[in-house]
């Protein structure tokens, strides 16, 4: 015996406005994070002592977020709807 599920929920409407250019083109997604990382590295370099660790770790986080943004949207069937 086959038991199936029929999805009767209303689909969310498509967005009326297109995405901004920096979100629409995957190659442009990470650049804002790279710029933020560079600025935070400069701020960390200007500070002395323990307070310089805060922008340093924030810059490292921005850098890794930029790297992982290349993989956004390439996760297989997560966007698949029946």
C-alpha positions in Angstrom: 0.0 0.0 0.0 1.3 3.5 -0.9 0.7 6.4 1.4 1.7 9.8 -0.1 1.5 13.3 1.1 -0.1 16.0 -1.0 1.1 19.5 -0.2 -2.0 21.8 -0.2 -0.3 24.8 1.3 -0.2 28.0 -0.7 3.2 28.7 -2.2 4.8 32.0 -1.1 4.6 34.7 -3.7 7.6 35.4 -5.8 9.4 38.6 -4.9 8.3 41.6 -6.9 11.6 43.4 -6.8 14.7 41.7 -8.2 17.6 41.0 -5.9 20.3 43.7 -5.7 23.2 43.2 -8.0 25.7 42.2 -5.3 23.3 39.4 -4.2 22.3 38.3 -7.7 25.8 37.7 -9.1 27.5 35.0 -6.9 31.0 36.4 -7.7 30.1 39.7 -6.1 28.8 38.2 -2.8 32.1 37.8 -0.9 33.6 41.2 -1.8 31.8 43.1 0.8 33.1 40.7 3.4 36.6 40.9 2.1 36.4 44.8 2.3 35.1 44.5 5.9 37.9 42.0 6.8 40.6 44.4 5.4 39.2 47.3 7.3 39.1 45.3 10.5 42.6 44.1 10.0 43.8 47.7 9.6 41.9 48.7 12.8 43.4 45.8 14.6 46.9 46.9 13.5 46.3 50.4 14.7 45.2 49.3 18.2 47.7 48.1 20.8 47.3 45.5 23.4 44.3 43.3 24.2 41.7 45.5 22.5 43.3 44.7 19.1 42.1 41.1 19.4 38.4 42.1 19.0 38.7 43.5 15.5 41.3 40.9 14.7 38.9 38.0 15.4 36.0 39.9 13.7 38.2 40.2 10.6 39.0 36.5 10.6 35.3 35.8 10.9 34.5 38.1 8.0 37.2 36.4 5.9 35.7 33.0 6.5 32.2 34.2 5.9 33.4 35.5 2.5 34.9 32.1 1.7 31.7 30.3 2.6 29.5 32.7 0.6 30.8 31.0 -2.5 28.9 28.0 -1.6 25.5 29.8 -0.9 22.8 28.3 -3.1 24.9 25.3 -4.2 23.4 22.9 -1.6 21.5 20.5 -3.8 17.8 20.1 -3.4 17.1 22.4 -0.5 15.4 24.8 -2.8 13.3 22.1 -4.5 9.6 22.3 -4.0 7.0 19.9 -5.4 
